[in-house]
Amino acid sequence: MPTADIAEQIKQQMGDKWLPHIYTQRVLRLRTRPYKFAKPVPTARIAIQHTLLGIELKVGRQRLLCPDLATARYLSVFARAGCPEVAIPYDITKISHLADELESSWYRMLLLVDQYAQKQTDQFAARLRRLLFANIRDELQAAHRVRGDD
């Protein structure tokens, strides 16, 4: 079965838990502020670090200072997908719950990739992940265009 077909099956299986769906239905309906990543790299190593100065999100070699752990978790999901920009809710009380949902969606998608690629090669699994990440980026950018964030 072609990779694109499997990616579409994963998207359909996730339904309302598909990351771009959560983002458009839950995040973009709130009052938000834009956040742009300097150099989005989907293959960059992502880490949340607790330093003496606070919380940092490390994306590859780039270090981003975050006001709290919830914001770092929220941004890390989009950094993993290589998104160039994202909207962050102004209401900080909403960020933690949204980060939970987005992380759950992300890891569920990866589990489904592992399930579908179980009898395939590692290259097939990597290709499927890259295709899903590209789909996520495309859908989020389309949502920003529709909203008029460009």
Secondary structure, DSSP 8 states (H G I E B T S, - for coil): --HHHHHHHHHHHHGGGSHHHHIIIIITTS-EEEEE-SS--TTS-EEEEEETTEEEEEETTEEEEESSHHHHHHHHHHHHHT-SEEEEES-HHHHHHHHHHHHHHHHHHHHHHHHHTTTS-HHHHHHHHHHHHHHHHHHHHHHHHHHT--
